[in-house]
Amino acid sequence: MQQVNVQEAKTHLSRYLDAAENGELVVVCRHNKPVAELRAIAAAANVCGPASRGTPVFGLWDGFGVSDTFFEPLPDDLLKAFGG
């Protein structure tokens, strides 16, 4: 286990992330009091980047449409409600 102060963690974040990735626990301290830890997460818990959003499904919007009335002018009372 490593203990580092906030400034050290900010300056050398990549170094401490590498240590955490290699199984080491890094404790970040403020005024010599522990406030956070950096530790590895399971590889299966990929929560960063596009892969975490799932695989896109092509054709998902097939059949989606807008009714013909969508493009018709709004009624006068509704236009007035929007200040028009």
One Martini backbone bead per residue (centre of mass of N, CA, C, O) as a GRO file, in nm:
protein
   84
    1MET     BB    1   0.097   0.036   0.022
    2GLN     BB    2   0.019   0.370  -0.066
    3GLN     BB    3   0.098   0.707   0.038
    4VAL     BB    4  -0.052   1.017  -0.076
    5ASN     BB    5  -0.075   1.324  -0.173
    6VAL     BB    6  -0.253   1.525  -0.369
    7GLN     BB    7  -0.021   1.653  -0.531
    8GLU     BB    8   0.115   1.387  -0.604
    9ALA     BB    9  -0.131   1.263  -0.749
   10LYS     BB   10  -0.154   1.484  -0.967
   11THR     BB   11   0.138   1.463  -1.083
   12HIS     BB   12   0.127   1.110  -1.069
   13LEU     BB   13  -0.128   0.954  -1.173
   14SER     BB   14  -0.025   0.739  -1.373
   15ARG     BB   15   0.151   0.589  -1.171
   16TYR     BB   16  -0.091   0.510  -0.975
   17LEU     BB   17  -0.260   0.363  -1.183
   18ASP     BB   18  -0.054   0.144  -1.242
   19ALA     BB   19  -0.042   0.034  -0.956
   20ALA     BB   20  -0.341  -0.040  -0.938
   21GLU     BB   21  -0.342  -0.228  -1.188
   22ASN     BB   22  -0.116  -0.412  -1.020
   23GLY     BB   23  -0.272  -0.430  -0.715
   24GLU     BB   24  -0.232  -0.165  -0.578
   25LEU     BB   25  -0.273   0.043  -0.304
   26VAL     BB   26  -0.389   0.387  -0.312
   27VAL     BB   27  -0.356   0.650  -0.080
   28VAL     BB   28  -0.525   0.952  -0.037
   29CYS     BB   29  -0.410   1.256   0.118
   30ARG     BB   30  -0.525   1.507   0.357
   31HIS     BB   31  -0.349   1.613   0.598
   32ASN     BB   32  -0.279   1.303   0.674
   33LYS     BB   33  -0.567   1.208   0.560
   34PRO     BB   34  -0.767   0.980   0.447
   35VAL     BB   35  -0.989   1.006   0.133
   36ALA     BB   36  -0.867   0.789  -0.078
   37GLU     BB   37  -0.876   0.527  -0.334
   38LEU     BB   38  -0.667   0.328  -0.540
   39ARG     BB   39  -0.807   0.070  -0.750
   40ALA     BB   40  -0.880  -0.200  -0.898
   41ILE     BB   41  -1.081  -0.327  -1.151
   42ALA     BB   42  -1.263  -0.515  -1.321
   43ALA     BB   43  -1.243  -0.585  -1.654
   44ALA     BB   44  -1.559  -0.629  -1.695
   45ALA     BB   45  -1.595  -0.319  -1.580
   46ASN     BB   46  -1.654  -0.146  -1.846
   47VAL     BB   47  -1.715   0.218  -1.797
   48CYS     BB   48  -1.546   0.319  -2.044
   49GLY     BB   49  -1.657   0.432  -2.313
   50PRO     BB   50  -1.820   0.298  -2.586
   51ALA     BB   51  -1.846   0.000  -2.480
   52SER     BB   52  -2.048   0.082  -2.238
   53ARG     BB   53  -2.304   0.141  -2.444
   54GLY     BB   54  -2.296  -0.070  -2.640
   55THR     BB   55  -2.434  -0.218  -2.911
   56PRO     BB   56  -2.538  -0.132  -3.195
   57VAL     BB   57  -2.864  -0.122  -3.350
   58PHE     BB   58  -2.964  -0.189  -3.648
   59GLY     BB   59  -3.290  -0.077  -3.715
   60LEU     BB   60  -3.435   0.047  -3.462
   61TRP     BB   61  -3.613   0.271  -3.644
   62ASP     BB   62  -3.795   0.090  -3.768
   63GLY     BB   63  -4.114   0.236  -3.827
   64PHE     BB   64  -4.059   0.517  -3.788
   65GLY     BB   65  -4.285   0.800  -3.752
   66VAL     BB   66  -4.480   1.067  -3.891
   67SER     BB   67  -4.742   1.231  -3.897
   68ASP     BB   68  -4.910   1.441  -4.109
   69THR     BB   69  -4.992   1.653  -3.874
   70PHE     BB   70  -4.714   1.758  -3.778
   71PHE     BB   71  -4.690   1.992  -4.025
   72GLU     BB   72  -4.911   2.144  -3.921
   73PRO     BB   73  -5.053   2.398  -3.806
   74LEU     BB   74  -5.117   2.553  -3.530
   75PRO     BB   75  -5.326   2.650  -3.322
   76ASP     BB   76  -5.401   2.959  -3.207
   77ASP     BB   77  -5.404   2.899  -2.897
   78LEU     BB   78  -5.117   2.769  -2.896
   79LEU     BB   79  -4.959   3.005  -3.010
   80LYS     BB   80  -5.034   3.206  -2.781
   81ALA     BB   81  -4.899   3.040  -2.551
   82PHE     BB   82  -4.607   3.101  -2.705
   83GLY     BB   83  -4.629   3.412  -2.813
   84GLY     BB   84  -4.747   3.422  -3.137
   0.00000   0.00000   0.00000
